[in-house]
Amino acid sequence: MRIGGPGWCGAGRVLGLCLLTQCLPATAWSQGLPALPLSFGHGRVVVSGDLAASGAPEDLGFFNYSDYEHSTLRELRVGLGAEVKVNRRLALLGEVRTGELSHLHLFSFFARVQPWPDRRLSIQMGRIPPTFGAYTRRTYSRDNPLIGYPMAYQYLISLRTDAVPVSGDDLVRMRGRGWLSAFSAGAATLDRGVPLVTVFSRDTGIQVSGGRGAVNVSAAVTAGSPSNPQLHDGNGGVTVTTRATLTVAPGLLLGASYASGTFLPDRLSGLGSRPQRGGQRVGGLDMEAAAGPWVTRADLVVSEWRMPVINQPALIDPLRAVVAALEVRRNLVPGFYVAGRAERLLFNTVPTSLGRTSWEAPVTRVELGAGYALLRNLVARTSLQVNRRDGGRVRRNVLPAAQLLFWF
C-alpha cells in the first residue's frame, strides 16, 4: 500500500517553487493575491481561506499517515471559511476543506450565540471548533511553524473503533501498525487506527466559553470520542471536554484540558466475560512562552482506553499512551525564522504469553525547519523530520519536506 502524493518529484517542484518565489519581487505576488479576509455587506459576511502545498519523499514507515489516508507531509490542502453575522448576538460560521483535490467535505458548521456582546461569553452549537488542547486551534494556520503535525494529534496507533483485540497477544502483534491494523473481534478488514486526539475531524455538539481577567474556561458536550469524534458511532455515549487557560504574564500562557468519552460501539464493548464501556479519557497540559524573538511551547498529553476482557492474557488494565513535546521558534531577521520540535510517545505494558511488553511501539520524532515570509500571508517553509520507532516494519526514516502556505 502506498501513500498517494507528489513523492520526490513533487518535493522538488515545491522546493523549486519556494526558491523561485524568493527571487521574485513582492509586488509580483501582491497582484491578484488577497491580503485580508474578504468582506461583504458592510462586514456582515466575511470569507477567509488557506492553501498549503507540501512535498516530501514517500513515508515508507507511515509515520505521518492521517485520517485522510495520505501523508501530512505530501498534500495539497485547501480550506474556505465564512462567517455570517445575523445580528449582534448571533453568527453562523462554516468551513469546507479538500485534500489532494479529491474530496470536499464540510469541516465545520455551527452557530455562535453571544447573549451579552460586551462580555466574554459565547455558546457554539453544531460541528464546533475543538475544545481540547492548544495545538488544535492552530493546525492549519501560520501559527504552526513546522510542516509536520505533533504526534499526539496525528500519529496513528493500532486501536480502532470497529475492531478490538481479544487478548494481549492479539494487541501486541499490531505494534507499529497503526496505518493498517486488524484484530480478531469486530470488522475483519484491514484499516487505519486512530491518534490520541484527532485534528482531522471536528466535534459535533455544544460548547460554552467564557472568561474573566486572565482566566478563560471552555466546556463542551459532543458525540464520539477524542480519538474519533463521529456523530454516528454505534453507542449512546457522549464526550465531555473542559479546558482552562491562565495568562500568567504578558507572553506566558498555561493551559489544562480533560476529556472523557465512549470509544467503542455497544456491540464491541459488551463482548467477553467482563464487558467494558469502551471509554477513553484524555488529559493534557500545555504552555506557551514568548520573549523577544523566542517562542517556546510545551505539550503533555495522556490518554487511556478500556478494552473488553475476552480471552487470556486478558486486557484488564486500561491501555495508556503518553506523549511529550517541546517546540522552539526563533525569528532571526524580519520575515525569516527557524524552529524545532522534539517528541516522545510511550505506552504502558500489557500481559502476553511471552511476558509483559508495551502494547504499542514507542516513537521518537525530531523535526527542524525554517520559514521565510514572501508576503505577510505567504510563507515558504522547509523541514527535516527524523522518526524512530521500537517496532513495525520500518523503524527509522528521515523525511525532508517543503511547503508553500497562503492564507487570507
C-alpha positions, 0 to 999 in steps of 0.5 A: 500500500502506498501513500498517494502524493507528489513523492520526490518529484513533487518535493522538488517542484515545491522546493523549486517553487519556494526558491523561485518565489524568493527571487521574485519581487513582492509586488509580483505576488501582491497582484491578484493575491488577497491580503485580508479576509474578504468582506461583504455587506458592510462586514456582515459576511466575511470569507477567509481561506488557506492553501498549503502545498507540501512535498516530501519523499514517500513515508515508507514507515507511515509515520505521518499517515492521517485520517485522510489516508495520505501523508501530512507531509505530501498534500495539497490542502485547501480550506474556505471559511465564512462567517455570517453575522445575523445580528449582534448576538448571533453568527453562523460560521462554516468551513469546507476543506479538500485534500489532494483535490479529491474530496470536499467535505464540510469541516465545520458548521455551527452557530455562535450565540453571544447573549451579552456582546460586551462580555466574554461569553459565547455558546457554539452549537453544531460541528464546533471548533475543538475544545481540547488542547492548544495545538488544535486551534492552530493546525492549519494556520501560520501559527504552526511553524513546522510542516509536520503535525505533533504526534499526539494529534496525528500519529496513528496507533493500532486501536480502532473503533470497529475492531478490538483485540481479544487478548494481549497477544492479539494487541501486541502483534499490531505494534507499529501498525497503526496505518493498517491494523486488524484484530480478531473481534469486530470488522475483519478488514484491514484499516487505519487506527486512530491518534490520541486526539484527532485534528482531522475531524471536528466535534459535533455538539455544544460548547460554552466559553467564557472568561474573566481577567486572565482566566478563560474556561471552555466546556463542551458536550459532543458525540464520539470520542477524542480519538474519533469524534463521529456523530454516528458511532454505534453507542449512546455515549457522549464526550465531555471536554473542559479546558482552562487557560491562565495568562500568567504574564504578558507572553506566558500562557498555561493551559489544562484540558480533560476529556472523557468519552465512549470509544467503542460501539455497544456491540464491541464493548459488551463482548467477553466475560467482563464487558467494558464501556469502551471509554477513553479519557484524555488529559493534557497540559500545555504552555506557551512562552514568548520573549523577544524573538523566542517562542517556546511551547510545551505539550503533555498529553495522556490518554487511556482506553478500556478494552473488553476482557475476552480471552487470556492474557486478558486486557484488564488494565486500561491501555495508556499512551503518553506523549511529550513535546517541546517546540522552539521558534526563533525569528532571526531577521524580519520575515525569516525564522527557524524552529524545532520540535522534539517528541516522545510517545510511550505506552504502558505494558500489557500481559502476553504469553511471552511476558509483559511488553508495551502494547504499542511501539514507542516513537521518537520524532525530531523535526527542524525547519525554517520559514521565510515570509514572501508576503505577510500571508505567504510563507515558504517553509522547509523541514527535516523530520527524523522518526524512530520507532521500537517496532513495525516494519520500518523503524527509522526514516528521515523525511525532508519536506517543503511547503508553500502556505497562503492564507487570507 
